C-alpha cells in the first residue's frame, strides 16, 4: 500500500525508541500490520 510516495503528500512519521522514521508503505492482513519504515526498519504488529 502506498503512503503518498507518488501523490506528493508528505509521508507519515513515527517515533520509535527516540528516533523519528517515515512510514514508506504498509501491509495489512488478517493477523498483522507490517510497517516498512525508513532506514530499512520493518515493524510488525501481530493481533492476538
KEZA-757737 format. One record per residue: x, y, z of N, C-alpha, C in turn. Coordinates in steps of 0.2 Angstrom, whole numbers, padded with zeros to 4 digits, always signed. Atoms other than C-alpha are relative to their C-alpha. Example, Ala and Ser with C-alpha at 12.3 -4.5 7.8 and 13.67 -1.06 7.14 Angstrom:
2
+0004-0006+0000+0062-0022+0039+0004+0006+0000/-0004-0006-0001+0068-0005+0036-0004+0005+0003/
This chain:
48
+0004-0006+0000+0000+0000+0000+0004+0006+0000/-0004-0006+0001+0007+0017-0005-0002+0005+0006/+0002-0006-0005+0008+0031+0009+0002+0007-0003/-0001-0007+0003+0009+0046-0003+0006+0001-0004/-0006-0001+0004+0025+0042-0012-0001+0003-0007/+0001-0003+0007+0018+0046-0029-0005+0006+0000/+0005-0006+0000+0005+0059-0024+0003+0007+0002/-0003-0006-0002+0017+0072-0017-0002+0001+0008/+0002-0001-0006+0008+0070+0000+0006-0002+0005/-0005+0002-0005+0021+0070+0015-0001-0007+0003/+0001+0007-0003+0024+0053+0022-0001+0001+0008/+0001+0000-0008+0018+0049+0040+0006-0001+0003/-0006+0001-0004+0031+0049+0053-0002-0003+0007/+0001+0004-0006+0033+0038+0068+0006+0000+0004/-0006+0000-0004+0044+0040+0083+0001-0007+0004/-0002+0007-0003+0052+0023+0089+0007+0001+0004/-0006+0000-0004+0065+0022+0103+0004+0007-0001/-0003-0007+0000+0068+0041+0102+0002+0002-0007/-0002-0002+0007+0071+0041+0083-0006+0001-0005/+0005-0001+0005+0059+0048+0070+0001-0003-0006/-0001+0004+0006+0056+0037+0055-0006+0002-0004/+0005-0001+0005+0045+0039+0039-0003-0007-0001/+0003+0006+0002+0032+0026+0035+0000+0000-0007/+0000+0001+0008+0036+0021+0017-0006-0003-0003/+0006+0003+0002+0022+0009+0015-0002-0005+0005/+0002+0005-0005+0012-0004+0025-0004-0005-0004/+0004+0006+0002+0003-0021+0023-0004-0002+0006/+0005+0002-0005-0012-0026+0032-0003-0007-0002/+0003+0007+0002-0018-0045+0033-0004-0001+0006/+0004+0003-0005-0029-0055+0045+0003+0001+0007/-0003+0001-0007-0016-0056+0059+0005+0006+0001/-0006-0005-0001-0003-0042+0056-0001+0007-0003/-0001-0006+0004+0000-0024+0052+0008+0000+0000/-0008+0000+0002+0018-0023+0044+0001+0007-0003/-0002-0007+0002+0025-0005+0043+0008-0001-0003/-0006+0000+0003+0040-0003+0031+0003+0007+0001/-0002-0007-0002+0050+0012+0039+0006+0002-0004/-0006-0002+0003+0064+0022+0033+0006-0003+0003/-0006+0003-0002+0082+0016+0036-0001-0008+0000/+0001+0007+0001+0076-0002+0031-0002-0003+0007/+0002+0002-0007+0067-0004+0048-0007-0003-0002/+0007+0003+0001+0051-0016+0047-0002-0001+0007/+0004+0000-0007+0039-0015+0062-0006-0005-0002/+0006+0005+0001+0027-0030+0063-0004+0000+0006/+0005+0001-0006+0012-0029+0075-0005-0005-0001/+0004+0006+0001+0003-0045+0077-0006+0000+0005/+0006+0000-0004-0015-0046+0083-0001-0007+0004/+0001+0006-0004-0018-0058+0097-0007-0002+0001/
